[in-house]
Amino acid sequence: METKRIAKTGNVFPPKEIKPVKSSKKKNQLKLSIFSIVIAILFLSPFYIVLTNSFKTQKGIFTNVINLPFGEHFSSTNYVEAFHELNFIRAFTNSLLITVTSTIIIIVFASMAAWMLVRTKTKLSIFFFFLFAAAMLVPFQSVMLPLVFIMGKLGFLNPYGLIFMYLGFGSSLAIILYHGFIKSIPVELEEAATIDGCNKFQVFWYIIFPLLKPITVTVSILNAMWIWNDFLLPQLVINKPQWHTIPLRMFYFFGQYSKKWHLALAGLVLGMIPIILFYFFAQKHIIKGVTDGSIK
């Protein structure tokens, strides 16, 4: 019957070629691999430039930025000179103290605030939550001059005032992340602890806070990286050299008439090493924490 139908119409359609599935998958994987390699090169190229030029002389940097350091352009003393000119131990101690203290305070206050906003289901708690969310949209540049003026009147232009300001600027994102995570914690755990005689603080500190470990690691990483690398706010607040952090000390390599690029790049590598090590040790928690905090 099929042969007769073809004979009447006169249309003969050749069978379609079936492409092998495995070959198409291999081609897609190859394209994806090439794309990933290109993206990786683009992202890693700044690190390559910084690292290679940190071992060059000033003349070597101006001669060729991309080449590897060799011959007369190689300098083995850049890191030693940068270490001494930065007063690295002092600057590192200041950065570590400010970063760790600010991060711990943000974690404690933001987790408590988020817990109360989740468990207190009133219009006022909803208003405060959206207020914190809206605060993330306010650019720092629009409030920095009035903020510095007010903090100067209060006598807070010092590391303590800087930590207090970091608490204000870092709390909004931390509260939003904690808020989403705490919603997944059953209220029955808190009720059982209350029946056993725990007060509000004990319920939070011994029951709730240990369960917040994944999102706490995420909050600590995000805030530690931001505070450690921050330059603008410390420059506005800290007015004494003995309190300067690493980013502020780096500014002294760039004078009005000369720029010590070879020492600046070496100092930049020294300043990046601690925060990179911290990130690598805690990176396995950051994606899980952000995902749990945004979905649950």
N, C-alpha and C positions, 0 to 999 in steps of 0.2 A: 504493500500500500504506500509506503514511504517513497519507494522508487518511482511508482506511477505519478505521485504528486510532484516530485522533482522534475520528472519528464514533462509534465503538463506546463508547469510554470517556467521551466527553463532556468531556474535559479539554483545554482549549486554553491553552497557555502562551505569553504574549506574548514576543517576543524581548527579551533583556536589553539595556539601554542600555549602550553602550560609551563610557566617559568618555575624552576625549582625553588622551593621555599628556603632551603638552606643557603643558597647563594645570595638571595636578597637579604637575608638576615646578616650574613657576613659583610655585605656591602654597607648596610646600615650601621653595623658595629664599627666598621672601618671609618666611616664618616664621623661617627660620634667620637671615636678615639682621636682623630685628627683635630676636630673642633675642641676637644678637651685639652689637647696638648697646646694648641694656639692660645687658649684662654689662660692656661697655667703659665705659659711664657710671658704673657702680658702682665699677669699679676706678680710674678717673681722677678721681672726685670728691674723694678726699683730696688729690691733687696740686693740683687746682683751689683747694681751700680754703686749702692752705698757701701757694700762690703769690699768690693775690689778697690774703690777709690780711697777707702780708709787706710789702705796700705801703700798709697802713692804719695809722692812729694807734691807740693803745691804746683810746681812746674809740670809734673806728670799728669795732674788732673786737667790742667789747661791745654796740654798737648793732645790728649786723647782720653775721653771719658770712658769709652767702652772697653778698650784693651785691658788685658790682665797686667798687673804690676810686675815689671821685670827691669833688670839692669839699673841704670842710674835713676829711673823713676820710682824704684822700690824704696820704701822707708819702713824700717822696723821699730822706729821710736815714736810713731804717731800716738799709739795707745798710752805709752808711758807719759808723754808730754800732756796729752789730753787728761789723763788721770790726775796729774798734779795741778794743771791749770783750772780744772773743774772743781778742785777740792772735793773729789768724788765721794770720799767717805762721808763728809759732812752733808753734801747735797743728797746722797743716797739715803742717809739716815732721816733727813727732813722729808724726802718724798715718801719713804716707807712709813714713817710715823703718821703723816697726813693721810696717806692712802688707806692704811689699815684701820686707823681710827674712824675715818669718815665712812668707810664701807661697813664696819661693824655697827656704827650708830644707825646708818640707813637701814640695815637689815633688821635690827631690833625694833626700831620705831615703825618702819613700814609694815612689817609682819603683824605687829600688834594692831595698827590702824586698820589694815585689811581684814583682820579677823573680826574686829568689832563691827566694821561696815557690813560684813557678810552675815553675821549673827544678829545684828540689830536691824530688823526689817521695818524701817520707817521711811517716811518721805525725806526726813532730814539726812538719813544715811545715804539714800540714793542721790540727794543733792550734793553731798560732800564727795561721793564717788565721781560724779560727773565733773565736779569742780577740779578734782585732781587730774582727771583726764583732759580737761580743757587747759590746765596749766602747762601741759606738754606742748601746746601750740604756741605759747608765748615765746618769741625769740629772746635769747639772752641779751643781745645787743640793745634791745629796747628798754631794759631795766637795769643795765649794769651801772650807768652813771648815777641814777637816784639811789641805787642800792649801796654803792660805795660811799656816797655822800652821807647817807643815814648811818651806815656802819662806822664811818669816821667820827660822826657826832657821838656815837655810843662808845667809842674807844675800842672797836673790834677789828681794826686793821692789823691783824696778827694771825698766827696759825690757828688760834682758837676760833676767831671769827670766820676764817676760811673754812674750817670744818663745819661750823654752823651753817654757812651758806651752801656747802655741798649737800648737807642734809636737806635743805629746802629744794635745791634743784634736782636731787636724785630721788626724792621720795615718790614723785608722781608715777614714773614708770615702774618702780618697785612695788608700789601699792596695787597697780593694775595687774601685774604678774602674780602677786600673792593672792589677790582677790579671786582670780580665776581658778587658782589651784585649791584654795581653801573650800570652794564650793563642792569639791569631790570628797571632802572628809565628812563622814557621817556625824550628825549631831549626837547620836546615841553614845559615842565615846565620851563626850563632854558631860552628858547627863550622868553616866555611870561614875565618872570621876567626882562629880559634885555630890552624888549620893555617898561616896566613900569619904567625903569630908574635905575635898580640895576647894580652895578658894579660887577666884578668877585668875589670879596670877599663876597659881600652881597648875590649873587646868591648861593654861596656854603654854607655860614653860616646860612642863613634863609630859603633856599629852599631844598638843598641837604642834609645837615648834620642832620636835624631832621628826615629825611626818613631813615637814617642809624642806627636807634636805635637798631634793633635786632642784627645786625652784630657788632655794637659798644659794646654791652653788652658781646658778645662772645669774642671779642678782649680783653676787659678789664679783663674778668675772666681768660683767658689763660695767659695773661702777669702778672696779679697780683699774681696768684699762682706760676708762675715761679720765679718772682723777689723776692717775700716774702720768698721762701724756698731756694733761691740761696746761696751757700756757697763759691764756688771757686772764682768767680770774685770779690766779696767784700774782700775776704782774700788777693787777689793780689793787690787790689787798696787802701783799707782803712788801714792806718798804725797808727792810733791814737785810743786809747781805748774809748774816748768819742764819737766816731763816729760809734762804733760797732753795728751791727744789732743783732737780736736774734740768727740766726744760728752761727754767730761768737762768741757770748757770750757762747753758748752751748759748744764750744770747750774747755772752761776752766774747765769743769768737768772731762776731760780726761788728767791727768798729766802723767809724765814719769814713776812714781812709783805707782800711785793709780788711780783708775777710780771710780767715784762716780755715779754708775749706777742708784741708787734710786733717786738721785737729777736730773740726766740727763733726766730720763724718765718723771719725774714730770715737768721739764722745757720744755720738748718736747710737752707735752699735753698743757701747757700754750701757747706755740707758735703756736700750731695748731688751737686753738679755734677761733681766729679772722678770719683766712682765710676760715675755715669750715663754719662759720656763713655767711660770704660774699658769699660763693658758694651757700649755701642753699637759700639765698634770691634772687639770680639771676639765678638759675639753669634752670628755665623754658624757658629762652631765648637762652641758649647755643646751644641746638640741632637744634632749628629752624634757628639760625644765621649761623651755620656751613653748614647746608643743603642749605639754600638760597644762601649763598656765593659761594658754589661749583657748584650748578646746574644752577642758573640763568645767 
